[in-house]
Amino acid sequence: MKKILFAAVFAVAALFTARADENERPITLEQLPVPAQQFLKANFPDLIFAYAIEEVGFFGNKYEVYYTDRTEVEFNSQGEWAKIERAYTALPDNLIPEKILSFVRQHQPAAIIKSIDRDTRDIEIELNTGIELKFDLMYNLIGYDD
């Protein structure tokens, strides 16, 4: 009985995994929402575009943009950034809320911020030291992981 249940769960999971790719398609920068295009032009004008993906979902589309230097930017359906990640360099300071930037400079002065991820509940950042910090929407530290 357990084998049958396991096989059924595995089959359903495989079906959803296979269908996930059907909801993604490559797009050009011009096909991004206008706010996303403006954000990229303002903050990453010198980077070389690699590719972009549109993910069609029930609650709106999501967009992922990749550059050749391994910078990744994710946008929600309105074209607002949701996550920014850089592999080798720090994020531009203007993309980090001032209170978070001040906190990092005070407590981790040698560290650089490599990624920022925001949603409707919190903001998470990752430092080049491997430390991850989570802030509420009032920029108060609510979590720490090293």
Secondary structure, 3 states (H helix, E strand, C coil): CHHHHHHHHHHHHHHHHHHHHHHEEEECHHHCCHHHHHHHHHHCCCCCEEEEEEECCCCCCEEEEEECCCCEEEECCCCCEEEEECCCCCCCHHHCCHHHHHHHHHHCCCCCEEEEEECCCEEEEEECCCCEEEEECCCCEEEEEC
